[in-house]
């Protein structure tokens, strides 16, 4: 198996962790941030419901699903940027199983 240069691995890890922290911040704001501002947000309506109620009932779930897809998309881009190939990893793991 080809070893990855430490500088490349560190850069890859830093970029992945940075994006994960970014997605966690958005998730935190969507989930817990709305609880702190629930009273002022009741003045706004969305689809006929108070905005705080809508975000608690459906909005945070939609935000979470969007974050899952965004994370998958960004992860794929980062993997390509640093030369990580899923097909190559599957080939290597299947060769190891055969060798055993």
C-alpha positions in Angstrom: 0.0 0.0 0.0 1.3 3.4 -0.9 2.2 5.6 2.0 0.8 9.2 2.1 3.2 12.0 2.8 2.8 13.4 6.3 2.3 17.0 5.1 -0.5 15.9 2.7 -2.1 13.8 5.4 -2.0 16.7 7.9 -3.4 19.1 5.4 -6.2 16.7 4.5 -7.0 16.1 8.2 -7.0 19.9 9.0 -9.3 20.6 6.1 -11.7 17.8 7.0 -11.8 18.9 10.7 -12.4 22.5 9.7 -15.4 21.5 7.6 -16.8 19.2 10.3 -16.5 22.1 12.8 -18.3 24.4 10.4 -21.2 21.9 9.9 -21.4 21.4 13.7 -21.7 25.2 14.2 -24.5 25.4 11.7 -26.2 22.4 13.3 -25.8 24.0 16.8 -27.3 27.2 15.6 -30.2 25.5 13.9 -30.9 23.2 16.9 -30.0 25.0 20.1 -29.8 28.6 18.9 -33.5 28.7 18.0 -34.4 27.6 21.6 -32.6 30.7 23.0 -34.5 33.0 20.6 -37.8 31.2 20.5 -39.8 34.0 22.0 -38.7 36.7 19.5 -39.1 34.3 16.6 -42.8 33.7 17.4 -43.5 37.1 15.8 -42.6 35.7 12.4 -44.7 33.1 10.6 -43.7 30.4 8.1 -46.4 28.4 6.3 -49.0 29.8 8.8 -47.1 28.6 11.9 -44.9 30.6 14.2 -41.3 30.4 13.0 -40.0 28.9 16.2 -42.6 26.2 16.2 -41.9 25.3 12.5 -38.2 25.1 13.1 -38.7 22.9 16.1 -41.1 20.6 14.3 -39.6 20.4 10.8 -37.0 23.0 10.1 -34.2 21.5 12.2 -34.7 18.1 10.6 -34.5 19.6 7.1 -31.4 21.6 8.0 -29.8 18.3 9.4 -30.5 16.4 6.2 -29.1 19.3 4.1 -26.0 19.2 6.2 -25.6 15.5 5.6 -25.7 15.9 1.9 -23.4 19.0 2.0 -20.9 17.0 4.2 -20.9 14.1 1.7 -20.4 16.5 -1.2 -17.6 18.4 0.5 -15.9 15.2 1.6 -15.9 13.9 -2.0 -14.3 17.1 -3.2 -11.7 17.0 -0.5 -10.9 13.3 -1.2 -10.4 14.1 -4.9 -8.2 17.1 -4.0 -5.9 15.0 -1.9 -6.0 11.9 -4.2 -8.0 9.6 -2.0 -9.7 7.1 -4.2 -12.5 4.9 -2.9 -12.1 2.3 -5.6 -8.4 2.0 -4.9 -9.2 1.5 -1.2 -11.7 -1.2 -2.0 -9.2 -3.0 -4.2 -6.6 -2.8 -1.5 -8.9 -4.2 1.1 -10.1 -7.0 -1.1 -6.5 -8.0 -1.9 -5.8 -8.2 1.8 -8.8 -10.5 2.3 -7.5 -12.8 -0.5 -4.0 -12.9 1.0 -5.3 -14.1 4.4 
